[in-house]
Structures are given as C-alpha cells and as structure tokens.
Amino acid sequence: MRREWKLMAITAALSLAASGAVKVEKVNYKGWPNSYRVGNGEIELVVTGDVGPRIMHFGFAGGQNLLKEYPEQLGKSGEEKFQLRGGHRVWKAPEDPIATWAPDNVPVEVTVTASGLTAREPVEPLTGLQKEITVEMAAGGTQVKVSHRIVNKGLFPLEFAPWALTMMAQGGVAITGFPPRGKHPEVLEATNPLVMWAYTDLSDKRWTFTKKYMLLRQDPKNSEPQKLGHYNPRTWAGYLLNGEFFLKQYRPGPPETHPDFGCSFETFTNADFLEIETLGPMTKVPPNGSVSHVEQWSLHKNIKLAAFTDAELDRVILPLVR
C-alpha cells in the first residue's frame, strides 16, 4: 500500500508540475478508500472522508509526511472512543475530558472546490456541534489556507473557542516566536502571558528559550508530557524535520478574549508526537450560529540551523514568517 501511494503521488506531481494548477483526486489512503489528495505539483495534502474531518498528510510532492500517523489506527473507523490517529484536526477549547474528546470516527461529507475541498462531519450526538475544515491550496508554491468552522446545532447557546491542532511526526523541533521584545525601563508594562500546565517542567532539556523564541524538541525516547502556551499578536509556529520546515500562522484577537489565561498558541509533546496548536477567542455561539478560525500554512526546503540562537533564528526562520 505504501509503495502504491508513493508511485501515485510521484505520477500526479509530474503531471501537475506542467500545468501549475490544483488537482483534487479521490484515493485510497492507507485503508481509507474515500480519501482526497489535493496537490499542485509542488506540495500535497490528504483529507480522509471516512473519519474526521482530518488532514492526514502534508508534505512536498512525493516526499515525507510531516504529520504524525498512528499506523495501527489508519484505515479504521467506527470506534466508540476518540482516536488520536494523527494529522490535523479542530477541537473546542478550553479542553474538556468529555466534550472536547468527542469521537470523530464516522464518515464526513466532502465537497470538492477549484482549489481544494471542505470536509464536514455530521452533528456530534455528544456535543451538538458540527465541525468542518476547508483547505484552499495556491496553484503554485507551498501556500495553503486552512479554515476551521464549528457550528452550534444545539438548542442553547454555548461558549467556547475554536482550537486547531497539528500533530507532527517524531524527531523534529517546534519553533515559535514571542511578541517583539523591548528594554527596561523603556517598556514597563507586561506584553504577553507564558502559561504553564500542572505537568510543565521548565528544567526539561527538550525546552530551549532565547530572548525572542521558544523551542520544543520531540524526543521519541522521552515519554514525559510537556506543554506551554503563550500569546503573540502575530501568532506563528513551525516544525523543523529533516531539513524541511512546516509553518503555520494566525492573527488572533485581543489576549484577554482567548482561553487558557489568554493563549493564542500552545505546544505539547510526548514520546509519540509533538503538537503545535492555535486557539481562537472565546465566543458565545447561539443555536445555528458558528465560529471560524483561519490558519495560513506553508512548507520550506533546505532549512538548516547552525545553532538555536536569536541571531541564527533571525537569519533562517524569521524571513519565512510573513
């Protein structure tokens, strides 16, 4: 199955490279027969219609998948409980062990568009919510707009925030920037929260902090979970893996409107994966109302860092942030 998928991806990439257009094709992705590959000859992503909505693959055409996958959960559906599976999903925040973890194990409705598709789940019996993800790929280059929408199909207003979570493959490093720094005493007011969880350990060597940046390394040999959150008026985060850099960006609202003490960004890791997450503002959503959340994704090749220093990150990573 893996060899067939790779051959198909390479063939499609060659044909698209000549046309410079976005192509959406139905494929069998690792046991999910109703999956959809979106590609423009340079990059490709896969959304499965058999569960979700989930983006399960994102990478350069014919190249590595930068997203995490749980092999034993691929191709399956109908489970009673929520399955991590991997990939990219949308949740409601703040995190609730029951409502947030509502299963997404049933088929979704997929609508193909000129530049991508929309995947919409049925209304969740547990929450009364209906989630959807829309991908819009540029005809050339590596830009993808990923829009998330959650509709309240219940009878009563609900207050929550949209939460976009991307599970990254093992062995890389997450990088995010703090808001612009200043000097004392010229800047005396607080600029942003840095939020801890009960299990956060700042002495863990997977963390690296510079004046301008926060980094978290994914270590398959370290099973201890770690998590931090922060706020940046120009929220961005990336993941560096084998010389390729996945970057997503988001423009949040004011910090006081965001969940988890004002977080627009959070990152989590354990031995299996690393997650980079953006969060929208808390919103009171009436019946049949909805809330939307938009990320801009891009991919970058041949990214090499000599050191995790402000000067090196400024030189290599900052020019990629639009």
PyMOL commands that set and color helices and strands:
alter all, ss='L'
color gray80, all
select helices_A, chain A and resi 2-19+71-73+255-257+259-262+310-316+318-320
alter helices_A, ss='H'
color red, helices_A
select strands_A, chain A and resi 23-29+32-39+43-48+54-60+88-93+109-112+116-120+129-137+144-152+158-168+173-177+194-196+207-209+213-217+226-230+235-241+244-250+265-269+274-279+283-285+290-300
alter strands_A, ss='S'
color yellow, strands_A
deselect
rebuild
show_as cartoon
